[in-house]
Amino acid sequence: MSYKILICGAGSVGERHIKNLLKIGYTDLIIYRREKKKLRTIKKKIKQFTSLNEALKQRPDIAIIANPTNQHVDTAIKCAESNCHIFIEKPISNNLEKINLLNKICVKKKLVCTIGFMMRYHPLIKKIKFFLDNGKIGKIIHYASQWGEDLRLWHPWEDYKSSYAAKDQMGGGPTLTLSHDIDLALWFCNKEVKKKYINFNYGSTLDIKTHHGSDIILKFKDNTTGNIHLDFYQNPPKRTIEIVGTLGRLEFDYYSSVLKHFLSNVKKVKIYKLSKFNRNDMFVYEIKHFIYCIKNKLGSPISIDESIKSLKLCI
């Protein structure tokens, strides 16, 4: 089945989605953005609209929301009202306003609405989830993750200070922008959060209008504790997850593509390493899964309710 797909926002991630859709055979694409510009990495001519209403008159079946975070929900509501299935880049928003309205529209119209936490599609992340769900390290006692990158190195073609990620008012900052790790903590631990505390860091040399880093301390209702560190200033970057259970421990290093499984009282460590890993594959897998759910009238892969839980920990 062919779909007409509207991409709202054609920055870095918007162009990535366009390239991936073309790659997997979806060519009936249109773009909504504030001003018409030549696409940076795509040669194919794709019709652009500077009015969302005009774009929606083309009657797209699917809308991918990839504009700045503070515009996500308003854009998604208009698209859902026009009967589009909705894919929203994470995070769903920078506040809780109107999210319930979006959810009501999607439920009423039986629309699939998913959030782009593509890290759930990483092969080793999926293996961690399998291990946890099957009790391979027992009950989780403690969860810790760290993700730090230098914002100045993200998009060499633009001034980092002008990016949405550098501005609170646009929904930027590492806590929201790097919220994949918050989603993973909730997904892995699979428990309600009882308490949280966030300490914001402004101590780096970054010239941005938001915090530079954050340390999130969590206590879940089953007394599992968690620490999540996120920042925009680490160079070289670092991205790790450590989960301690009653029967062992899991250690994941994203940049080495390695997962280690330690078992209590066992000297040998089980090591799982990806010989080949392409980051873009996660974006392809998530969009394929989203469209599969639409075709087969299934529920949303990552629901609005799940995204609300992670957003509440960010704000």
URNOR-V540956 format. One record per backbone hydrogen bond with DSSP energy under -1.0 kcal/mol. CO is the residue of the C=O (numbers start at 0). NH is the residue of the N-H. E is the energy in kcal/mol with one decimal. If there is no record, write none. Layout:
co & nh & e
CO & NH & E
CO & NH & E
This chain:
co & nh & e
3 & 60 & -2.5
3 & 61 & -1.8
4 & 29 & -2.2
5 & 63 & -3.2
6 & 31 & -2.6
7 & 65 & -2.9
10 & 14 & -2.8
11 & 15 & -1.6
12 & 16 & -2.2
13 & 17 & -2.1
14 & 18 & -2.7
15 & 19 & -2.4
16 & 20 & -2.6
17 & 21 & -2.4
18 & 22 & -2.2
19 & 23 & -1.8
20 & 25 & -3.1
21 & 24 & -1.1
26 & 28 & -1.8
27 & 4 & -2.5
29 & 6 & -2.6
30 & 48 & -2.7
31 & 8 & -2.6
46 & 30 & -2.5
48 & 32 & -2.4
50 & 54 & -2.0
51 & 55 & -2.5
52 & 56 & -1.1
54 & 57 & -1.4
55 & 58 & -1.7
60 & 84 & -2.6
61 & 5 & -3.1
62 & 86 & -2.5
63 & 7 & -3.3
64 & 88 & -2.6
67 & 70 & -2.3
68 & 71 & -1.4
70 & 74 & -2.0
71 & 75 & -2.8
72 & 76 & -2.7
73 & 77 & -1.7
74 & 78 & -2.0
75 & 79 & -2.9
76 & 80 & -2.6
78 & 83 & -2.1
79 & 82 & -2.1
84 & 62 & -2.9
85 & 113 & -2.3
86 & 64 & -3.6
87 & 115 & -3.1
95 & 98 & -1.1
97 & 101 & -2.2
98 & 102 & -2.3
99 & 103 & -2.4
100 & 104 & -2.2
101 & 105 & -2.4
102 & 106 & -2.5
103 & 107 & -2.7
104 & 108 & -2.4
105 & 110 & -2.8
111 & 85 & -2.5
113 & 87 & -2.7
114 & 116 & -2.2
115 & 117 & -1.6
116 & 119 & -1.6
117 & 120 & -2.2
118 & 121 & -1.8
121 & 125 & -2.6
122 & 126 & -1.4
123 & 127 & -2.2
124 & 128 & -2.3
125 & 129 & -2.1
126 & 130 & -2.6
127 & 131 & -2.7
128 & 132 & -2.7
129 & 133 & -1.4
130 & 135 & -2.8
131 & 134 & -1.5
134 & 137 & -1.0
136 & 246 & -2.4
138 & 245 & -1.6
140 & 224 & -1.9
141 & 243 & -2.8
142 & 226 & -2.2
143 & 241 & -3.3
144 & 228 & -2.4
145 & 239 & -2.5
146 & 230 & -1.9
147 & 237 & -2.2
149 & 152 & -2.0
150 & 153 & -1.3
154 & 157 & -2.1
158 & 161 & -2.1
159 & 162 & -1.2
162 & 165 & -1.3
163 & 166 & -1.9
164 & 172 & -2.9
165 & 208 & -2.3
166 & 171 & -2.5
167 & 170 & -2.1
169 & 69 & -1.5
172 & 176 & -2.7
173 & 177 & -2.3
175 & 178 & -1.5
177 & 180 & -1.5
178 & 182 & -2.4
179 & 183 & -2.6
180 & 184 & -1.8
181 & 185 & -1.9
182 & 186 & -2.5
183 & 187 & -3.2
184 & 188 & -2.4
185 & 189 & -2.0
191 & 220 & -2.6
194 & 218 & -2.1
196 & 216 & -3.0
198 & 214 & -2.2
200 & 211 & -3.0
200 & 212 & -1.6
208 & 167 & -2.3
211 & 231 & -2.6
212 & 200 & -3.2
213 & 229 & -2.5
214 & 198 & -2.5
215 & 227 & -2.4
216 & 196 & -1.8
217 & 225 & -2.3
218 & 193 & -3.0
218 & 194 & -2.0
219 & 222 & -2.2
223 & 219 & -3.2
224 & 142 & -2.4
225 & 217 & -3.0
226 & 144 & -2.2
227 & 215 & -3.0
228 & 146 & -2.4
229 & 213 & -2.9
230 & 148 & -1.8
231 & 150 & -2.7
237 & 147 & -2.9
238 & 253 & -2.3
239 & 145 & -2.3
240 & 251 & -3.0
241 & 143 & -2.5
242 & 249 & -2.4
243 & 140 & -3.4
243 & 141 & -1.8
246 & 263 & -2.4
247 & 244 & -3.3
248 & 261 & -3.2
249 & 242 & -2.5
250 & 259 & -3.1
251 & 240 & -2.2
252 & 257 & -1.8
256 & 273 & -2.2
257 & 252 & -2.7
258 & 271 & -3.1
259 & 250 & -2.3
260 & 269 & -2.1
261 & 248 & -2.6
262 & 265 & -1.8
269 & 260 & -3.0
271 & 258 & -2.8
277 & 280 & -1.9
278 & 281 & -1.3
279 & 283 & -1.9
280 & 284 & -2.9
281 & 285 & -2.2
282 & 286 & -1.8
283 & 287 & -2.4
284 & 288 & -2.4
285 & 289 & -2.2
286 & 290 & -2.3
287 & 291 & -2.3
288 & 292 & -2.2
289 & 293 & -1.6
290 & 294 & -2.7
291 & 295 & -2.1
292 & 297 & -2.8
293 & 296 & -1.2
302 & 306 & -1.8
303 & 307 & -2.1
304 & 308 & -1.6
305 & 309 & -1.7
306 & 310 & -2.3
307 & 311 & -2.4
310 & 313 & -1.2
310 & 314 & -1.3
